[in-house]
Amino acid sequence: MSHYSPDILKVRREAIRWHLLSAINLSRPVGIYTEALLPIVQSVYVDATHQEIRRELDYLEAREMCAIVRDPLDRWSVDLTRTGIDFVEYTIDAQPGVARPRITQG
């Protein structure tokens, strides 16, 4: 991916974060493993990798939008935090770093 411009990579990262949050929201209340998230993201970005998913989940965890449980076999189970739920449900303002679509009807 190094042949893409920094702007394209930024758009990709932010879009992947939104897709991850949306997919994790659908898995509530049980959470979801990263193995199940990869094909969801690959439906948009065919060349997405497991490492890329983990990197963006790590970012979302640092932003307190998701919680990750890392088991001894290095499997990650992910669930949304209250902030993540509020963000996905549009009850809090958009935050930089995640490409949440705007609501255009209302």
Secondary structure, 3 states (H helix, E strand, C coil): CCCCCHHHHHHHHHHHHHHHHHHHHHHCCCCEEHHHHHHHHHCCCCCCCHHHHHHHHHHHHHCCCEEEEECCCCCEEEEECHHHHHHHCCCCCCCCCCCCCCCCCC
